[in-house]
Amino acid sequence: MKNLNNFLVKGVFFLSTLFFMFSCTANEEDLLGSDDDDTETPETPGGEEEEAEDISITSTYVISEDETWESGITVNWGGHVVIEEGVTLTIEPGVKVLANKTAAPEFYIKGNLHALGTADEPIYVTVPEADRTEANIFNLQAWGGFICTSTAKTFVMDHVVMEFGNATLTDDHISIQEGVVDMEVGEPSYGFYSENPETKVIVHNSVVAYMSDDAFRPQGGQVSFYNNVFAYIGSTGGEALNIKKGTTGDIAYNLFYHIATNGPKWSNKSGVDVQTNINAYNNTIVSGGWRRNKSGRGGSVNIEETARGMIVNNMIVNCRYGVRVVGDALEGTNVDMENTTIDNQYYYGNHARMTSEFAPSNGFLTEIAENSIAGNDPMFENYDVVNEFTISLTTEDDEFPTPNEDKTFDEWTKFDFHLKSGSPALDAGSVNVEPMYGSISVAGKTYTVPRSADYIGAFGTK
C-alpha cells in the first residue's frame, strides 16, 4: 500500500508539472495568477491565526447558509451532505475529504459547491489511507457522487484529486429518495451528475481516477473540462465523460488514460430545448476502450443521438476504436452532421486490431478525416507507444482482447506526453476552434480556456 502522504506529495508535483508544461506551449496567460486575491486569514484579537478544526460527519449534514471548509482540515465524510438552494459550500486548498466506505455518502447539491484548490495544495476527495490500496482499484466504490439538482447554479473543481467513487445506490441515498432521473437502487452512482442546462460546471487542473463507472454524467449544464487527467475510469464499462441531453461546452487539453470505454462521449437523446453541443479538441487519449465487456462500444471519442459538436486535434493512441459517429455507413446516422466538424485527429496503434479500427467498423464513418494522420509514432517525450501498453488475443477473432495494464497508483506520472521536436503531430493541428465558454467567472475567479492549437494532442513541445 502506498502511503497517502507520499501520494499527496507526488500528486502535488504532478499537477504543478502538468500545468507548467502545458502553459509553456499554450501561449496563454498563466491562469494560476487568478489564485491570488486580497483575502486575509481572520486573526484572533491577540493577533494569532485561529487554527481550523477537522470536521466529522456521521449523519446527514445540511448546509443552510454559506459555509467554508477551511484550508488544511480533514473532513471525515460519513454522512450525506445537502447544500440547500441558494447556498454555497466553499472548500479551500489542502482540504482532505475522506469517505467512509460503509456509509457510501453523497453530496446532494441544490445550491453551489466550489472546491478551490491550488497547484501546491490540491483538495482530495478520496478514502482513508487504509482503504487506498492498489487492490482496491475498481474494487472499492466508497462514495455516491456530486449530485447537482435542477436548482444548482455552479459547481467548480479546481486543482482537485477525486478517487474511488460510484458507490452502489440504496434507499438511504437522497438522490434515490428524491427520484433523480436515471438513478436506481442497486446501480452505481455517477461520480458527478447535473440536470439543468444552465448549471455552470467547471472542472480544471484536476485528477479524476479509479472510478468504477462513469466519472461525470451531466444531463444538462454549461461545462468546461480543461487541463485535467482522467485515469483508470470504469472497470468493465463507463466513460470518463458521459454527456447527455441539454449539455453544451468544451473538453480541451485533457489526458484520458486507460478508460474502460470512451474519454468523451455525448448524446442528445430525448433532448428538447437545448441541443447537446460539445467542442472536444486537443485531448490526448491513450489505451482506451479495452476493458469494455460489451461489443461495439467505443474507445476514444463517441458522438450519437442527434448531438452536434467539434472533434478536432485529438491524439488517439492504442485505442480500441477511433472517433466513432454512431450509425451505419449504409443506413446513415441521426447525428447532426450538418453542424458537426471532425478533423485533424492523430492515430497510432501497435496492433492490427487497433489500426483496422481507426475508422470504426461499427460506425457511420468509413474513413478517417482527410487532415488526420495515421500510423506513425507520434514521438512522445517519454512514452513507448509500442511496449508500454499491449493487448493479448486468445484467437485471431477474439472479440474482447485482454489489456495488459499494471493498474498502479499514479502510473501516468511516469510518462511525458509532450511531443519531441520533429513529431509529425506538430504543426498538424487546426487553430480554428474557439471555446464555447472561453471565460467563465465564478467564485471570484475567472476560468479561461484557450482556443485550439497548431499541434495535435493536449501537449505541444516543452
C-alpha positions as CSV (number, residue, x, y, z in Angstrom):
1,M,0.0,0.0,0.0
2,K,1.3,3.4,-0.9
3,N,1.5,5.9,2.0
4,L,-1.1,8.7,1.5
5,N,1.4,11.4,2.4
6,N,3.7,10.2,-0.4
7,F,0.8,10.3,-2.7
8,L,0.0,13.9,-1.7
9,V,3.5,15.0,-2.5
10,K,3.5,13.2,-5.8
11,G,0.1,14.4,-6.7
12,V,1.0,18.0,-6.0
13,F,4.2,17.7,-8.1
14,F,2.3,16.2,-11.0
15,L,-0.5,18.8,-11.0
16,S,2.1,21.5,-10.8
17,T,4.2,20.0,-13.6
18,L,1.2,19.2,-15.8
19,F,0.0,22.8,-15.7
20,F,3.5,24.2,-16.1
21,M,4.2,22.0,-19.1
22,F,1.0,23.0,-20.7
23,S,1.4,26.7,-20.0
24,C,4.7,26.7,-21.8
25,T,3.0,25.6,-25.0
26,A,-0.4,27.2,-25.0
27,N,0.8,30.8,-25.4
28,E,-1.8,31.9,-23.0
29,E,-1.5,33.9,-19.7
30,D,-0.7,32.0,-16.6
31,L,-4.1,31.0,-15.3
32,L,-2.7,30.3,-11.8
33,G,-2.4,34.0,-11.3
34,S,-6.1,34.0,-10.6
35,D,-5.4,32.2,-7.4
36,D,-4.0,35.4,-5.9
37,D,-6.5,37.6,-4.1
38,D,-6.6,40.1,-1.3
39,T,-8.4,37.9,1.2
40,E,-6.7,37.6,4.5
41,T,-7.0,34.8,7.0
42,P,-9.0,36.1,10.0
43,E,-7.0,36.5,13.1
44,T,-7.8,36.3,16.8
45,P,-7.8,39.5,18.9
46,G,-4.3,38.5,20.1
47,G,-3.0,38.5,16.6
48,E,-2.6,34.8,16.2
49,E,-4.3,32.8,13.5
50,E,-7.2,30.7,14.7
51,E,-6.5,27.1,13.8
52,A,-9.2,25.4,11.8
53,E,-10.7,22.3,13.2
54,D,-11.4,19.0,11.4
55,I,-15.0,18.1,10.7
56,S,-16.6,14.7,11.4
57,I,-19.9,14.0,9.5
58,T,-21.7,11.0,10.9
59,S,-25.3,11.6,9.7
60,T,-27.0,13.8,7.1
61,Y,-25.3,17.2,7.2
62,V,-27.5,20.0,5.9
63,I,-25.8,23.3,4.9
64,S,-28.5,26.0,5.0
65,E,-26.2,29.1,4.9
66,D,-22.9,29.8,3.2
67,E,-20.1,27.6,4.7
68,T,-16.4,27.2,4.2
69,W,-14.3,24.2,4.9
70,E,-11.0,25.9,5.8
71,S,-7.6,25.2,4.3
72,G,-5.8,22.1,5.5
73,I,-8.5,20.4,7.5
74,T,-9.7,16.8,7.2
75,V,-13.4,16.1,6.7
76,N,-14.3,12.6,7.8
77,W,-17.2,12.1,5.4
78,G,-19.6,9.6,6.9
79,G,-23.0,11.1,6.1
80,H,-24.7,12.7,3.1
81,V,-24.1,16.4,2.6
82,V,-27.0,18.5,1.5
83,I,-26.3,22.0,0.2
84,E,-29.6,24.0,0.2
85,E,-30.8,26.1,-2.7
86,G,-29.1,29.5,-2.9
87,V,-26.3,28.4,-0.5
88,T,-22.6,27.9,-1.3
89,L,-20.1,25.5,0.2
90,T,-16.6,26.6,-0.4
91,I,-13.7,24.1,0.1
92,E,-10.3,25.7,0.5
93,P,-6.9,24.5,-0.6
94,G,-5.4,21.4,1.1
95,V,-8.7,20.0,2.5
96,K,-9.0,16.2,2.5
97,V,-12.5,14.8,2.2
98,L,-12.2,11.2,3.3
99,A,-15.2,8.9,2.6
100,N,-16.4,6.3,4.9
101,K,-17.0,3.3,2.6
102,T,-19.6,1.8,4.9
103,A,-21.8,5.0,4.7
104,A,-21.2,5.5,1.0
105,P,-22.1,9.2,1.3
106,E,-23.0,11.6,-1.4
107,F,-23.2,15.4,-1.9
108,Y,-26.7,16.5,-2.8
109,I,-26.3,20.0,-4.3
110,K,-29.3,22.3,-4.6
111,G,-27.1,25.4,-4.5
112,N,-23.4,25.7,-5.2
113,L,-20.2,23.8,-4.5
114,H,-16.8,25.4,-5.1
115,A,-13.8,23.2,-4.4
116,L,-10.9,25.7,-4.9
117,G,-7.5,24.0,-4.5
118,T,-4.2,25.2,-5.8
119,A,-1.3,23.6,-7.6
120,D,0.7,23.5,-4.3
121,E,-2.3,22.5,-2.1
122,P,-4.9,20.4,-4.1
123,I,-8.1,19.2,-2.5
124,Y,-8.6,15.5,-2.1
125,V,-11.9,13.7,-2.3
126,T,-10.8,10.1,-1.7
127,V,-10.7,7.4,1.0
128,P,-8.6,7.0,4.2
129,E,-5.1,5.7,3.8
130,A,-6.0,2.2,5.0
131,D,-8.5,1.8,2.1
132,R,-6.3,3.4,-0.5
133,T,-4.7,0.2,-1.8
134,E,-3.9,-0.9,-5.3
135,A,-6.0,-4.0,-4.7
136,N,-9.0,-1.6,-4.3
137,I,-8.6,-0.1,-7.8
138,F,-12.0,-0.9,-9.4
139,N,-13.0,-2.9,-6.3
140,L,-13.9,0.0,-3.9
141,Q,-16.8,2.3,-4.6
142,A,-16.7,4.4,-1.4
143,W,-18.9,7.4,-2.1
144,G,-22.0,8.2,-4.0
145,G,-21.3,11.3,-6.1
146,F,-21.8,15.0,-6.5
147,I,-25.4,15.2,-7.5
148,C,-26.5,18.6,-8.8
149,T,-30.2,19.2,-8.8
150,S,-32.2,21.5,-11.1
151,T,-31.7,24.4,-8.8
152,A,-27.9,24.1,-8.6
153,K,-26.2,27.1,-10.1
154,T,-22.4,26.5,-10.0
155,F,-20.1,23.5,-9.5
156,V,-16.3,24.2,-9.5
157,M,-13.5,21.7,-9.1
158,D,-10.1,23.4,-9.5
159,H,-7.0,21.5,-8.5
160,V,-8.9,18.6,-7.0
161,V,-8.0,14.9,-6.9
162,M,-11.1,12.7,-7.0
163,E,-11.0,8.9,-6.4
164,F,-12.9,5.8,-5.6
165,G,-16.5,6.9,-6.3
166,N,-19.5,5.3,-7.9
167,A,-20.9,3.7,-4.7
168,T,-23.9,1.3,-5.2
169,L,-27.1,3.3,-4.6
170,T,-29.5,2.3,-1.8
171,D,-32.8,3.6,-0.4
172,D,-30.7,5.6,2.0
173,H,-29.3,7.9,-0.7
174,I,-31.0,11.2,-1.0
175,S,-30.8,11.0,-4.8
176,I,-32.9,7.9,-4.7
177,Q,-35.4,9.4,-2.2
178,E,-35.7,12.5,-4.4
179,G,-36.2,10.4,-7.6
180,V,-33.2,11.7,-9.6
181,V,-33.5,10.7,-13.2
182,D,-31.5,7.6,-14.2
183,M,-30.5,6.6,-10.7
184,E,-31.7,3.2,-9.4
185,V,-31.3,1.2,-6.3
186,G,-28.6,-1.4,-6.8
187,E,-26.9,0.5,-9.6
188,P,-23.7,2.5,-9.3
189,S,-24.0,6.2,-8.7
190,Y,-22.2,8.6,-11.1
191,G,-19.2,10.5,-9.8
192,F,-21.0,13.7,-10.9
193,Y,-24.5,14.4,-12.2
194,S,-26.3,17.5,-13.2
195,E,-29.7,18.2,-14.8
196,N,-30.1,21.9,-15.6
197,P,-28.8,23.2,-18.9
198,E,-27.9,26.5,-17.1
199,T,-25.8,25.0,-14.3
200,K,-22.1,26.0,-14.8
201,V,-19.8,23.0,-14.4
202,I,-16.1,23.9,-14.3
203,V,-13.5,21.2,-13.8
204,H,-10.0,22.5,-14.3
205,N,-6.5,21.3,-13.4
206,S,-7.7,18.2,-11.6
207,V,-7.1,14.5,-11.5
208,V,-10.0,12.0,-11.6
209,A,-9.0,8.4,-11.1
210,Y,-10.0,4.9,-10.0
211,M,-13.7,5.2,-10.6
212,S,-15.6,2.0,-11.4
213,D,-18.2,3.5,-13.7
214,D,-19.0,6.9,-15.3
215,A,-16.9,9.7,-13.7
216,F,-19.1,12.6,-15.0
217,R,-22.6,12.3,-16.3
218,P,-24.1,15.7,-16.9
219,Q,-27.7,15.6,-18.2
220,G,-27.7,19.4,-18.7
221,G,-25.1,22.1,-18.0
222,Q,-22.6,24.5,-19.4
223,V,-19.4,22.5,-19.0
224,S,-15.8,23.4,-19.1
225,F,-13.3,20.4,-18.7
226,Y,-9.8,21.8,-19.2
227,N,-6.2,20.7,-18.3
228,N,-7.3,17.5,-16.4
229,V,-6.2,13.9,-16.1
230,F,-8.8,11.2,-16.2
231,A,-7.2,7.8,-15.5
232,Y,-8.4,4.3,-14.9
233,I,-12.1,5.1,-15.2
234,G,-14.5,2.2,-15.4
235,S,-13.9,-1.5,-14.5
236,T,-15.8,-3.2,-17.3
237,G,-17.7,-0.2,-18.6
238,G,-18.1,3.5,-18.2
239,E,-16.8,6.7,-19.7
240,A,-14.7,9.5,-18.2
241,L,-17.3,12.0,-19.6
242,N,-20.7,10.5,-20.5
243,I,-22.6,13.6,-21.5
244,K,-26.3,13.6,-22.2
245,K,-29.1,15.9,-23.4
246,G,-29.0,19.6,-22.7
247,T,-25.3,19.9,-22.2
248,T,-23.0,22.4,-24.0
249,G,-19.4,23.3,-23.6
250,D,-15.7,22.4,-24.0
251,I,-13.4,19.4,-23.4
252,A,-9.9,20.7,-24.1
253,Y,-6.3,19.9,-23.3
254,N,-7.1,16.8,-21.1
255,L,-5.3,13.5,-20.8
256,F,-7.5,10.4,-20.9
257,Y,-5.5,7.4,-19.7
258,H,-6.8,3.8,-19.7
259,I,-10.5,4.5,-19.8
260,A,-12.9,1.4,-20.0
261,T,-14.8,2.9,-22.9
262,N,-14.5,6.4,-24.2
263,G,-12.8,9.5,-22.9
264,P,-15.6,11.9,-24.0
265,K,-18.9,10.7,-25.2
266,W,-22.0,12.8,-25.9
267,S,-25.6,12.3,-26.9
268,N,-28.8,14.4,-27.3
269,K,-31.2,11.5,-26.8
270,S,-34.6,12.9,-25.8
271,G,-33.3,16.4,-25.9
272,V,-35.9,19.1,-26.5
273,D,-34.9,22.7,-25.5
274,V,-31.1,22.7,-25.6
275,Q,-29.3,20.5,-28.1
276,T,-26.1,18.8,-26.8
277,N,-23.2,20.6,-28.4
278,I,-19.6,19.8,-27.4
279,N,-16.2,21.1,-28.6
280,A,-13.7,18.2,-27.9
281,Y,-10.3,19.4,-29.0
282,N,-6.6,19.0,-28.2
283,N,-7.0,16.0,-26.0
284,T,-4.6,13.0,-25.6
285,I,-6.4,9.7,-25.3
286,V,-4.2,6.6,-24.5
287,S,-5.2,2.9,-24.4
288,G,-9.0,3.5,-24.3
289,G,-11.8,1.0,-24.8
290,W,-10.2,-2.3,-23.8
291,R,-12.0,-3.0,-20.5
292,R,-15.4,-2.6,-22.0
293,N,-17.2,-6.0,-21.9
294,K,-19.9,-5.2,-24.4
295,S,-19.3,-5.4,-28.1
296,G,-19.4,-2.5,-30.5
297,R,-18.8,0.2,-27.9
298,G,-16.2,3.0,-28.3
299,G,-12.7,3.5,-27.2
300,S,-11.8,7.2,-27.8
301,V,-14.4,9.8,-28.8
302,N,-18.1,9.0,-29.4
303,I,-21.0,11.2,-30.6
304,E,-24.5,10.0,-31.1
305,E,-28.3,10.6,-30.9
306,T,-28.9,14.0,-32.7
307,A,-26.0,15.7,-30.9
308,R,-23.5,18.1,-32.6
309,G,-20.0,19.3,-31.9
310,M,-16.4,19.7,-33.0
311,I,-13.9,16.8,-32.7
312,V,-10.6,18.3,-33.7
313,N,-6.8,17.9,-32.9
314,N,-7.2,14.8,-30.7
315,M,-4.3,12.4,-30.2
316,I,-5.6,8.8,-30.2
317,V,-3.0,6.2,-29.3
318,N,-3.5,2.4,-28.9
319,C,-7.3,2.7,-28.5
320,R,-9.9,0.1,-29.4
321,Y,-11.7,2.5,-31.8
322,G,-11.1,5.8,-33.4
323,V,-13.6,8.7,-33.4
324,R,-17.0,7.0,-33.7
325,V,-20.2,8.5,-35.1
326,V,-22.9,6.2,-34.1
327,G,-24.8,4.9,-37.1
328,D,-24.3,2.8,-40.2
329,A,-22.4,3.6,-43.4
330,L,-25.4,2.3,-45.4
331,E,-28.4,3.4,-43.3
332,G,-26.8,6.7,-42.1
333,T,-26.8,8.4,-38.7
334,N,-29.1,10.7,-36.8
335,V,-26.1,12.7,-35.5
336,D,-26.4,16.4,-36.6
337,M,-23.6,16.1,-39.1
338,E,-24.5,19.4,-40.8
339,N,-23.3,21.1,-37.7
340,T,-20.5,18.7,-36.7
341,T,-16.8,19.0,-37.6
342,I,-14.4,16.1,-37.3
343,D,-10.9,16.7,-38.4
344,N,-7.1,16.7,-37.7
345,Q,-7.0,13.6,-35.5
346,Y,-3.7,11.7,-35.0
347,Y,-4.0,7.9,-34.8
348,Y,-1.4,5.4,-33.7
349,G,-1.9,1.7,-32.9
350,N,0.7,-1.0,-32.1
351,H,-1.6,-3.9,-33.2
352,A,-3.6,-4.6,-36.3
353,R,-6.8,-4.7,-34.2
354,M,-6.2,-1.0,-33.4
355,T,-5.1,0.2,-36.8
356,S,-8.0,-1.5,-38.5
357,E,-10.5,0.4,-36.3
358,F,-9.1,3.9,-36.8
359,A,-12.4,4.4,-38.7
360,P,-14.7,2.2,-36.6
361,S,-16.3,-0.7,-38.5
362,N,-19.4,-0.3,-36.3
363,G,-20.0,3.4,-37.1
364,F,-21.1,5.9,-39.7
365,L,-17.7,7.0,-40.8
366,T,-15.9,4.7,-43.2
367,E,-12.6,6.7,-43.4
368,I,-10.7,8.9,-41.1
369,A,-10.9,12.7,-41.8
370,E,-8.8,14.0,-44.7
371,N,-6.5,16.1,-42.5
372,S,-5.8,13.3,-40.0
373,I,-2.6,11.4,-39.6
374,A,-2.5,7.6,-39.1
375,G,0.2,5.1,-38.4
376,N,3.3,6.9,-37.4
377,D,4.8,7.1,-33.9
378,P,3.7,10.5,-32.5
379,M,7.1,10.8,-30.7
380,F,6.2,11.5,-27.1
381,E,9.0,12.7,-24.9
382,N,8.7,9.7,-22.6
383,Y,6.2,7.0,-23.5
384,D,7.0,3.9,-25.5
385,V,3.9,3.5,-27.7
386,V,5.0,0.0,-28.8
387,N,5.7,-1.6,-25.4
388,E,4.1,0.3,-22.6
389,F,0.6,-1.0,-23.4
390,T,-0.3,-4.1,-25.4
391,I,-3.3,-6.4,-25.9
392,S,-3.5,-10.2,-25.9
393,L,-5.9,-12.2,-28.1
394,T,-6.8,-15.8,-27.4
395,T,-7.8,-16.2,-31.1
396,E,-7.4,-14.0,-34.1
397,D,-11.1,-13.2,-33.9
398,D,-11.2,-12.7,-30.1
399,E,-13.9,-10.0,-29.6
400,F,-12.5,-8.9,-26.2
401,P,-8.7,-8.8,-26.2
402,T,-7.1,-8.7,-22.8
403,P,-5.5,-5.3,-22.0
404,N,-2.0,-5.7,-20.4
405,E,-2.1,-2.9,-17.9
406,D,-0.5,-2.5,-14.5
407,K,-3.2,-0.6,-12.6
408,T,-0.7,1.1,-10.3
409,F,-1.2,4.4,-8.5
410,D,-0.3,7.4,-10.5
411,E,1.1,5.3,-13.3
412,W,0.7,8.1,-15.8
413,T,3.0,10.4,-13.9
414,K,5.9,8.2,-15.0
415,F,5.4,9.4,-18.6
416,D,5.7,12.7,-20.5
417,F,3.2,13.1,-23.3
418,H,4.7,16.2,-24.7
419,L,5.9,15.9,-28.3
420,K,9.5,15.7,-29.3
421,S,10.9,18.1,-31.8
422,G,10.2,16.6,-35.2
423,S,7.0,14.9,-34.2
424,P,4.5,14.8,-37.2
425,A,1.8,16.0,-34.8
426,L,3.5,19.4,-34.6
427,D,2.1,22.0,-37.0
428,A,-0.6,19.5,-37.9
429,G,-3.4,20.9,-35.8
430,S,-6.2,23.3,-36.7
431,V,-6.3,26.6,-34.8
432,N,-9.9,27.3,-35.9
433,V,-11.8,26.0,-32.8
434,E,-13.0,28.7,-30.4
435,P,-14.1,27.5,-27.0
436,M,-17.8,27.8,-26.4
437,Y,-17.1,29.1,-22.9
438,G,-13.7,30.7,-23.2
439,S,-14.2,32.7,-20.0
440,I,-16.4,31.9,-17.0
441,S,-16.4,33.9,-13.8
442,V,-17.4,32.0,-10.7
443,A,-16.4,32.3,-7.0
444,G,-14.4,35.4,-7.5
445,K,-12.2,33.9,-10.2
446,T,-12.3,33.8,-14.0
447,Y,-11.7,30.4,-15.6
448,T,-10.4,30.6,-19.1
449,V,-9.9,28.0,-21.8
450,P,-7.7,28.7,-24.9
451,R,-8.7,28.0,-28.5
452,S,-7.3,25.0,-30.4
453,A,-3.5,24.8,-31.0
454,D,-1.5,24.3,-34.1
455,Y,-0.4,20.9,-32.8
456,I,-2.4,17.7,-32.2
457,G,-2.9,16.4,-28.6
458,A,-3.0,18.0,-25.2
459,F,0.7,18.9,-25.1
460,G,3.0,20.5,-27.6
461,T,6.7,20.6,-27.1
462,K,8.4,21.5,-23.8
